[in-house]
Amino acid sequence: MSDPEEDEAADLQRLYRRYVGLLRRRALRLLRDEQLAEDLTQEAFVRWIEYHRGGGSARDASAFLFRTTTNLALNYLRDRKNRGRLLDQKVAPAQELGGKTAGQRADEIAVRKVIAESDEEGARIALLYYVDGMNQDEIAEHLGMQRRTVGRRLERFVADARSAMGG
């Protein structure tokens, strides 16, 4: 007979190996801070363990981990105390732009600001579409909503982004 704790540990190790890179990249895309992305990824797995031990289904692992990582990152970006500091950190001097023009860097910061100021659902939809490359039908299925709602939320996000970028 197998030990349930050993089975649980082995399942968690498999889950971790399968998703850690993907979740870390998601957090890194949002936060542009490797250490913070690592920390939030670890926190997502800690929350998964709590959820799973509380009766959450293993079938929900992927959706739970993606949702939790995204929410942790968005919550961090929404923290007013840190938002100003993060934006200041990300506005590098011209010689440190890493191959990007000042205009491209400003656009990137404006989009991040729009994401940070968007409501949770709108930000999640924009990330799934623009960062993860899902189409509107896939997003609707993933989030359990109508495709038309997804389209309207993306239109609102684009309008907000254009406004933030002065266009």
C-alpha positions, 0 to 999 in steps of 0.5 A, a space after each residue: 500500500 502506498 502512503 497518502 502523504 507520499 502520493 500527495 507529495 509526488 503529485 505536487 512535484 509533478 504539478 510543480 514541474 509541469 506549471 512552474 515555468 509557465 506561471 513564472 513567465 506569466 508573473 514576470 510578464 506582468 511584473 517585470 521583476 524576476 524575484 517577485 515573479 518567483 515569490 508570487 509563483 511560490 505563493 500560488 502553489 502554497 495556495 493550491 496546496 491549501 485549496 486542494 487539502 480543503 477539498 478542491 479537485 485536482 482537475 482544477 489545478 491548471 485554472 486555479 494556478 493561472 487564476 491565482 498567479 494572475 490575481 496575485 500579480 494584479 493585486 500587487 500592481 494595484 497596490 497604490 503604495 507600490 505602483 508609483 515605485 514600480 513605474 519609477 523603477 521601470 522608466 529607465 534612462 535612455 541608455 538602459 532601454 535595452 534596445 527599445 525606443 523611449 516611445 516603445 518603453 512609454 507605451 509598455 508602461 502605459 499598457 501596464 498602467 491600464 492593466 493595473 487600473 482595470 477591473 480584475 475581469 477586464 485585466 484577466 481577459 486582456 492578459 489571456 488575449 494579448 499575453 497568452 494569445 488565446 482567441 475570444 472563443 477560448 477566453 469565453 470558454 476558459 472564464 465561463 462567459 459569453 464570447 460577446 462579453 469577452 469582445 466588449 471587455 477587450 474593446 473597453 480595454 483597447 479604448 482605455 489603453 489608447 486614452 492612456 497612450 494619448 491616442 
